[in-house]
């Protein structure tokens, strides 16, 4: 198993990558080709490719023209213009704090563009592996606490999370996906017994259908967990860019890391947990046993 990403080449900054992924999503939603976008700003198509890959940025004038071309208005337009301003700055820090609106969408864009995902969660099933009923239970527990109560947004939140899963788990392009789940997450009372039974069956079905999906369970009696009490994700991009670490606080903005030392520390923590967790086969057996206990 490759434990290190290649970090020796000049790569896109995190801010440029976020801007590029956002612009690609907006262009696709608008049904505009890269050539049409290039024509709108008077550039060659390769410039749009570089912009969307995060290896180039755009002037405020060109970015405004592209947003006009894509029909982007209102708060979303202001957010993208702010992203563009950040992408044009000379980068000094190794930690990026995402304080702009729609941070969750940018996380999903980053996740979908990764060729490798390493994720450790404690106390909860990772979002990409959650069943519909489990997602609804999570939303219900958080509604009115971490966001304002709004019954009308429940179906939209569920649909968005299911679409996020489909983008990765059903994608034709293969990617490396490693997840470590704590045993207490499998035994937690999320929603109801029926919800947990559905979730565990969903996890087993994913393991059966997706041989490239690597899921391990860290048992409650395991020692040597350097990430105890919090979760982390590290996204790899192969030759397309430097890896990015992600940490989601309970409250406040999302934290991204792309400094070599910080990412390597997160990778060391993940692989230590990975080594102490059960194998894929033994993890599957544990899930089956817990299902029978419900």
N, C-alpha and C positions, 0 to 999 in steps of 0.2 A: 504494500500500500504506500503510495507516494505521500510523504508527510510534509513536503515543502513545495511551495509555489515558486516559480521563477520570478525573482524580483529585480533582476539585474538590468533590464532594458528601460528606456524612457517610456513611460506609460501615461495614459490619460489621468488627469486629476479626478478626484471623487466628484467635485462640483461639475466638471465638464461631462463626466459620465451620466450624472443625474439629468443634466440639461438635455443631452443627446437622447437618452431613453424617453424622456418626456416628449420631446419633439417627434420622435419616431411614432410614439403611440398616438399623438394628436394628428399626425399626417395620415396614419393608417385609418383612424376613425373618420377623417374627412374624405377618404377615398382619393387622395392626391398622390400622384407618383413622385418619385425622387426627381425625375427630369422636369416635371411641371414646377416643383418647388424651386429647383435650380433656375429655371427660366424666370420665375417671379422675382428673384433677387439678382438676376443677371450674372449668375455663376455657372460653372460647369457642374455636372451631376456628381463628380467625385468629391466636390466640396460639401455637398449635402451628406454624402456617405461618411466623410470624415467628421462632420458635425454630429451626426447621429451615433457614431462610434465613440465619441468623446475625445477624439484626437485633435479637434479644432473647436474654436468657439465662433460666435457671431457678434458683429457690432449691434448696437441697440437698434439702428435703422434697419438692418437686415432681419433681425429677430422680429421687429414690429411687422415688417412686410410678410414674413412667414406666418405669423399669427393671423394676419388679415387673410392670407391665402387659405388657412385652415379653419377660418371662421371662429376663432377663439376670442371670447369677450369676457367682461366682468372680472370677478375675483380670480378666476383661473388665468386670465391673461396677465394680471398683475403679478401672480405667483411666478409665472414663467419668465417675465421680465426681471423679477428679482433673482431667479436662478441664473439668468444670463449675466446679470451684474456680478454675481458671485463667481461665475465661471471665468470672467475676464480678469479677476484680481490675481495678483501674484500670491501663491499659496505659502503660508508660513507654518501653520499648525498641522498636527497629525490627527487631530480629532475634529470631526465635523458634527456640529449640533444642528439638526434639522428643525428649525422653528417656523418654517413656512407652512401655510395650509396644505392639506392633502398629503401629509407625510406618509400616510399608509399606502397611498397609491404609488408613491415613489419607491417605497420599500418593495412592493409587489413587482414593479418594473425591474428593479435591480435583481430581485430573486429570479424572475423569469429569464433574465439575460445571462445568468451564471451557468457555467459548465460543470461546476462542482458546488455542492451544498453540504456543509457539516453543521449539524444543529444539535444542541443539548437543551432540553427543557426539564424543569423540575416541578412536579406537582400538577402538571397539565399535559394533555396530549398536544403535540405540535400542530399548528394550524393546518399544515398541508395534509395531515393524516386524520383530521377530524371528520366524523360523520355529520350529516345534516342535523340530526337531533342534538348531537353534542354541541354543534355550533350555536343552535338556538338556545341551548341551556347556558352556554357561556355568555351570550348576548343578554339573556334575561337576568343573569346574576350581576352584570355590570351596568345595566340600564338604570339611569338615574343616579349613578355613582360616579363613573368616570366620564360620562357625557350626559347631557340633558335628556330627561325622559321624553321619548317620542315614539309612540306606537307605530306611526306610519312608516318609520325608517327600518323597522325590524325585517320585513321581507327584502328590502334593498341590501341590508347588511348581509343577510344569508346568501342572497344571489351573488353578491360580490365575492364572498369567501369561497363559494362553490366554483365560481369562474376562475378564481385564483388557483385553485387546485387543478382544474382542468387544463390550465395553461402549462402546468409542469408535469403532472402525472400522466396526461394523455398526449403529450407533445411527441412528435415524430423524431425530433432530435434527441439523442440519448445524452444523459448527463449523470454524473456520479452524485448519489444522494445518500448521506449517512445521517441517521437520527439515533440519539440515545434518549430513551424515556425512562423516568424513574418509576419503580414499582408502585409507589403510592399514587401516581397518576392513574394507573390501571385499576386501582382499588377505591379511588375517590368516589364520593356520592355526588356526581354531577348530574343535576336534573332529576333523575329517578333511576331505579334499577333497570327499567326498560331502556332508558337512554344509554346507560353504561353497557348493557348487553348489545345494543345496536352498535355502539362504538367499537367494542372488542371484536365483534364479527366483521365490522368494516375494516379494521386493521388486519385481521386474518385474510380477508379477501384481497386486500392490496398486496400482501406478501405473496399470495398465490399467483396473482396476475402479473406482478412486476418483479421479475427475478433480479433486476438491477437495484431494487429498493432495499437498502441495508438498514434494518432496524434492530437495535439491541436494547435490552432492558437492564437498567442498573438496579439491582435488588436492594431492599431496605437494609440488609445486613452488610452491604459492601463497604469496604474501607478505602481510603486513599482517594477521595473525591476533592480535587482542588477547586471545583466550581460549585461547591455546596451552597445552596441557598439562592442561586441565580442561574439564568440561562444565557446562552450565547450562540451566535451563528457566525460562520466564516464562509463567505462566498468567493469562489475561485473563477477566474475568467480565462485561464490558459494563456495563450499568446496575445489575447485582446486587451489585457490590462492587469494591473496589480490586484491582489486579493483585498477584500474589504471585510472587516469584522463589524459585527452589529450587536448592540446591547440595548434592550428595551426596558426602561425604567417603568415602575408602576405608574408614576405620575411625572409628567414633564416631557420635554422633547426627546426624540430618538437620538442615539449616539452612534456614530460610525467612526471606524478607525481604519486608516490605511498606511500608517507608519509601519516600517518593517518590524521594529522591535515589538510594537503592540500586537500586530497580527500574529507574529511568531509565538508570543506568550499565549494568545487565545487558542492557537492551534495546539500548543503543548498541553494546555488544559483539556481541550477536547479529546485528544488522543489518549491522555491518561484515563479519562472517564471511559472512553471506548474500550480500552484494554481491560478495565475492571468490570465491564458489563458482560452479561451472558452472550453467547454466540447467537447468531441469527436463528439457528435451529432450536437452541434451548430457550431463547426468548419466545419463539412461537409456541413451544410447549407450555411455558408459563402462562401465556395469554389464554390458551385453551383450558388450562386448569382453573384459572380465575373465572372464566365463563361458566364452567360447571358449578362453581361455588355460588354463583348469583341466584 
